[in-house]
């Protein structure tokens, strides 16, 4: 999978503007390539024109019969050359011997490169600012919860697992807050890794297009940027793990739970995926032993394959493929997951209501296909 597609699928939708603008930077690289190609075409035209002029300006050998009659015009002295040059309109000494340098589109190439680097540096600055604001906000949440634990029970040493179950509502709300804080820290860690990979890949593509060698210096600079060089995320995670267990924090992360469930379902499907093939092979051997007229068999097979049910299902798959191409279902699923991440029942209810709504407008066969997709 290409990185641009991976970035769209894995990026936090609410933070999209703070990620590396990979597609825009790719368009700027295409502009640089276009300007370089224009310059190369101009250079080829100049070389072709100079070559043609060089062939046309070669002196022709005078004929023997006309030499005596034109010996006055064929003077080989410097004064004769000056007179000949003057007769051609080149008597001015300020006239250059070589044609002036043609504009090979160098200014446009430099402008395109400068625009690429300006946007890259602006993206890095946005990532640093967003990272700084998020870390500051999350650090305040963790600090407030630590203070709440100390005030609630000093003997518990700030460890949630050692507290009695009858906690106050404030502590319950605070624990839900640090669960959200943990989820945000995980997303922020992915934000850092995706941005670092995106910046490195886009500069590598830039060097490949321009033939430059700026990647090593850029990566060294990138490694010292605040959003990548900082260890605040790991420090905050350690503070969270000192207050409660990782399992309790991950219990509030609905997305990771759904991924684990999906992984278990995939393993189960892998185990039983060979069963339909075995059954088909056995039935195929039995059908070969039963004599059936060809015409009636063709009608029977056609009636089974082509009917209103199969057409509706095929139409549902077609609509599902169209929506998948536009990635509409991914945005809807991401929105529902983030909206109901703490309430799996509400998430399932939203999926059921969406299926009911689709059934009203399409049909009962196509709507489940869209919901499953």
C-alpha positions in Angstrom: 0.0 0.0 0.0 1.3 3.4 -0.9 2.1 5.8 1.9 -0.5 8.4 0.9 -3.3 5.8 1.1 -1.9 4.5 4.4 -1.8 8.0 5.8 -5.5 8.5 4.9 -6.6 5.3 6.6 -4.5 5.5 9.8 -4.5 9.2 10.5 -6.7 10.7 13.2 -9.5 12.4 11.3 -9.8 15.2 13.8 -6.0 16.0 13.5 -5.8 15.7 9.7 -4.7 19.3 9.2 -1.6 18.8 11.4 -0.2 15.8 9.6 2.3 16.1 6.8 0.4 17.4 3.7 1.7 14.5 1.6 -0.5 15.0 -1.4 0.1 18.7 -1.6 3.9 18.2 -1.4 3.7 15.5 -4.1 1.9 18.1 -6.3 4.7 20.6 -5.7 7.3 17.9 -6.6 5.4 17.4 -9.9 5.6 21.1 -10.5 9.4 21.0 -9.9 9.6 18.1 -12.4 7.5 20.0 -14.9 9.7 23.1 -14.6 12.9 20.9 -15.0 11.4 19.3 -18.1 10.6 22.7 -19.5 14.2 23.8 -19.0 15.5 20.7 -20.7 13.2 21.3 -23.7 14.5 24.8 -23.9 18.1 23.6 -23.7 17.5 21.1 -26.5 16.0 23.8 -28.7 19.1 26.1 -28.0 21.5 23.3 -28.7 19.6 22.4 -31.9 19.5 26.0 -33.0 23.2 26.6 -32.3 24.1 23.4 -34.2 22.1 24.5 -37.2 23.7 28.0 -37.2 27.1 26.5 -36.9 26.6 24.4 -40.0 25.1 27.4 -41.9 28.0 29.7 -41.0 30.8 27.4 -42.3 32.8 29.1 -45.1 32.3 27.8 -48.6 35.4 27.2 -50.8 35.5 29.7 -53.7 35.4 28.3 -57.2 38.5 28.5 -59.3 36.9 30.4 -62.2 35.4 33.1 -60.0 38.4 33.6 -57.8 40.1 36.1 -60.1 37.0 38.2 -60.4 36.2 38.3 -56.7 39.7 38.5 -55.2 39.0 42.0 -53.9 36.1 40.8 -51.8 38.0 37.8 -50.4 40.5 39.7 -48.4 42.2 37.6 -45.7 43.7 40.4 -43.8 42.3 41.8 -40.6 41.2 44.9 -42.3 39.4 42.8 -44.9 37.7 40.8 -42.2 36.6 44.0 -40.4 35.2 45.4 -43.7 33.4 42.2 -44.3 32.0 42.2 -40.8 31.0 45.8 -41.3 29.3 45.0 -44.5 27.2 42.4 -42.7 26.0 45.0 -40.1 28.4 43.8 -37.3 30.7 46.8 -37.3 29.8 47.8 -33.7 32.5 46.6 -31.3 30.0 46.2 -28.5 28.3 43.4 -30.3 29.1 40.1 -28.5 30.8 37.4 -30.5 28.6 34.8 -28.8 24.8 34.9 -28.6 23.5 35.9 -25.1 22.6 33.1 -22.7 19.0 31.9 -23.2 16.7 31.6 -20.2 16.6 27.9 -19.4 13.8 28.2 -16.9 16.2 28.3 -13.9 14.2 30.9 -12.1 11.0 28.9 -12.3 12.8 25.7 -11.1 14.2 27.6 -8.1 10.8 29.1 -7.3 9.2 25.6 -7.4 11.9 24.2 -5.1 11.6 27.1 -2.7 7.8 26.6 -2.5 8.3 22.9 -1.7 10.7 23.6 1.1 8.6 26.4 2.5 5.6 24.1 2.7 7.7 21.3 4.2 9.0 23.7 6.9 5.5 25.0 7.6 4.2 21.5 8.0 7.0 20.7 10.5 6.2 23.9 12.4 2.5 23.0 12.6 3.4 19.5 13.8 5.6 20.9 16.5 3.0 23.4 17.7 0.2 20.8 17.7 2.4 18.3 19.5 3.4 20.9 22.1 -0.2 21.9 22.8 -1.4 18.3 23.1 1.4 17.3 25.4 0.8 20.3 27.7 -3.0 19.5 27.9 -2.4 15.8 28.6 0.2 16.6 31.2 -2.3 18.8 33.0 -4.9 16.0 33.0 -2.4 13.5 34.5 -1.3 16.0 37.1 -4.9 16.8 38.2 -5.7 13.1 38.5 -2.6 12.5 40.6 -3.6 15.4 42.9 -7.1 13.9 43.1 -5.7 10.5 44.1 -3.6 12.0 46.8 -6.5 14.0 48.2 -8.8 11.0 48.1 -6.7 8.5 50.0 -3.1 9.2 50.9 -2.6 5.7 52.1 -3.2 4.2 48.7 0.1 5.8 47.4 -1.7 6.9 44.3 -2.5 3.5 42.9 -6.0 2.9 41.5 -5.9 -0.9 41.8 -5.4 -0.7 45.5 -8.4 1.6 46.1 -11.8 0.2 47.2 -14.5 -0.1 44.6 -16.7 2.5 46.3 -14.8 5.5 44.8 -16.2 9.0 44.5 -17.8 10.3 41.3 -14.9 12.7 40.8 -12.4 9.9 40.8 -14.6 7.9 38.4 -14.7 10.8 36.1 -11.0 11.4 36.5 -10.3 7.8 35.7 -12.4 8.0 32.5 -10.4 11.1 31.7 -7.1 9.3 32.0 -8.5 6.5 29.8 -9.1 9.2 27.2 -5.7 10.6 27.9 -4.2 7.1 27.3 -6.0 6.8 24.0 -4.9 10.3 22.9 -1.3 9.4 23.8 -1.4 6.3 21.7 -2.8 8.4 18.8 -0.2 11.0 19.4 2.6 8.4 19.2 1.2 7.2 15.9 1.0 10.9 14.8 4.7 11.3 15.5 5.7 8.1 13.6 3.5 8.9 10.6 4.8 12.4 10.3 8.4 11.4 10.6 7.9 8.7 7.9 6.0 11.1 5.7 8.6 13.8 5.8 11.4 11.4 5.1 9.6 9.8 2.2 8.5 13.1 0.6 12.1 14.5 0.7 13.4 11.2 -0.7 11.0 11.6 -3.6 12.1 15.2 -4.0 15.8 14.2 -4.3 14.8 11.4 -6.8 13.0 14.0 -8.9 15.6 16.8 -8.8 18.8 14.6 -8.6 19.7 16.3 -5.3 21.3 14.9 -2.1 19.4 16.6 0.7 17.9 13.6 2.4 20.7 12.9 4.9 20.9 16.5 6.1 17.1 16.8 6.3 16.7 13.6 8.4 19.4 14.8 10.8 17.4 18.0 11.2 14.1 16.2 11.4 15.4 13.9 14.2 16.0 17.0 16.3 12.5 18.5 15.8 10.4 18.8 19.0 7.6 16.4 17.9 10.1 13.6 17.3 13.0 14.3 19.7 10.8 14.8 22.7 10.2 12.0 25.2 7.1 13.5 26.8 4.8 10.8 25.5 6.8 8.0 27.1 7.1 9.9 30.3 3.3 10.5 30.5 2.7 6.8 29.8 5.0 5.8 32.6 3.1 8.1 35.0 -0.2 6.6 33.9 1.1 3.1 34.4 2.3 4.0 37.9 -1.3 5.0 38.8 -3.1 2.0 37.2 -2.5 -1.0 35.1 -2.2 -1.0 31.4 -5.1 -3.5 31.1 -7.5 -1.1 32.8 -6.4 1.7 30.5 -6.7 -0.4 27.4 -10.2 -1.5 28.5 -11.5 1.9 27.6 -9.9 1.7 24.2 -12.7 0.4 22.0 -10.7 0.5 18.8 -7.9 -1.8 20.1 -10.6 -4.2 21.5 -12.3 -4.4 18.1 -9.0 -5.0 16.4 -8.3 -7.9 18.8 -11.8 -9.4 18.2 -11.4 -9.0 14.4 -8.0 -10.8 14.7 -9.7 -13.7 16.5 -12.4 -13.9 13.8 -9.8 -13.9 11.1 -7.9 -16.8 12.7 -11.2 -18.8 13.0 -12.0 -18.1 9.3 -8.5 -19.2 8.3 -9.1 -22.5 10.1 -12.4 -23.3 8.4 -11.9 -21.7 5.0 -11.0 -25.1 3.5 -14.3 -26.7 4.4 -16.4 -25.3 1.5 -13.8 -26.5 -1.0 -13.8 -30.0 0.3 -17.6 -30.1 0.2 -17.6 -28.8 -3.4 -15.2 -31.4 -4.5 -17.3 -34.2 -3.0 -20.5 -32.9 -4.6 -18.8 -32.4 -7.9 -18.0 -36.1 -8.1 -21.5 -37.1 -7.2 -23.0 -34.8 -9.8 -20.8 -36.4 -12.5 -22.4 -39.8 -11.8 -26.0 -38.5 -12.2 -27.2 -38.3 -15.8 -29.0 -35.0 -16.6 -30.0 -33.7 -20.1 -27.9 -30.8 -21.2 -30.8 -28.5 -22.0 -32.6 -29.0 -18.8 -29.4 -28.7 -16.8 -28.6 -25.3 -18.5 -32.1 -24.0 -17.7 -31.8 -25.1 -14.1 -28.3 -23.6 -13.6 -29.4 -20.3 -15.3 -32.5 -20.1 -13.1 -30.4 -20.6 -10.0 -27.8 -18.1 -11.0 -29.9 -15.3 -12.5 -32.9 -14.3 -10.4 -34.1 -11.2 -8.5 -32.2 -12.2 -5.4 -28.8 -12.6 -7.0 -29.3 -9.4 -9.0 -30.1 -7.5 -5.9 -27.1 -8.9 -4.1 -24.8 -8.2 -7.0 -26.2 -4.7 -7.1 -25.4 -4.4 -3.4 -21.8 -5.5 -3.9 -21.5 -3.0 -6.8 -22.7 -0.1 -4.6 -20.5 -1.3 -1.8 -17.5 -1.4 -4.2 -18.3 2.2 -5.3 -18.5 3.4 -1.7 -15.3 1.6 -0.9 -13.6 3.3 -3.8 -14.6 6.6 -2.4 -13.8 5.4 1.2 -17.1 6.7 2.5 -17.6 3.7 4.7 -14.2 4.3 6.4 -15.1 7.8 7.3 -18.5 6.7 8.7 -16.9 3.9 10.6 -14.2 6.1 12.1 -16.7 8.7 13.1 -18.9 6.1 14.8 -16.0 4.5 16.6 -14.8 7.9 18.0 -18.2 9.0 18.8 -19.3 5.9 20.7 -15.8 4.6 21.8 -16.9 4.2 25.4 -20.3 2.6 24.6 -20.2 -0.5 22.4 -23.9 -0.9 22.7 -24.5 2.5 21.2 -22.0 1.7 18.5 -23.9 -1.5 17.5 -27.2 0.4 17.8 -25.9 3.0 15.4 -24.9 0.3 12.9 -28.3 -1.2 13.2 -30.1 2.1 12.6 -27.9 2.8 9.6 -28.9 -0.6 8.2 -32.5 0.2 8.8 -32.2 3.5 7.1 -30.5 1.9 4.1 -33.2 -0.8 3.9 -35.8 1.9 3.6 -34.1 3.4 0.5 -32.5 0.3 -1.2 -33.7 -3.1 -0.2 -33.3 -5.8 2.5 -30.6 -7.6 0.6 -28.3 -4.7 -0.3 -28.4 -2.9 3.0 -26.7 -5.8 5.0 -24.0 -5.9 2.4 -23.3 -2.3 2.8 -23.3 -2.5 6.6 -20.9 -5.5 6.6 -18.6 -3.7 4.1 
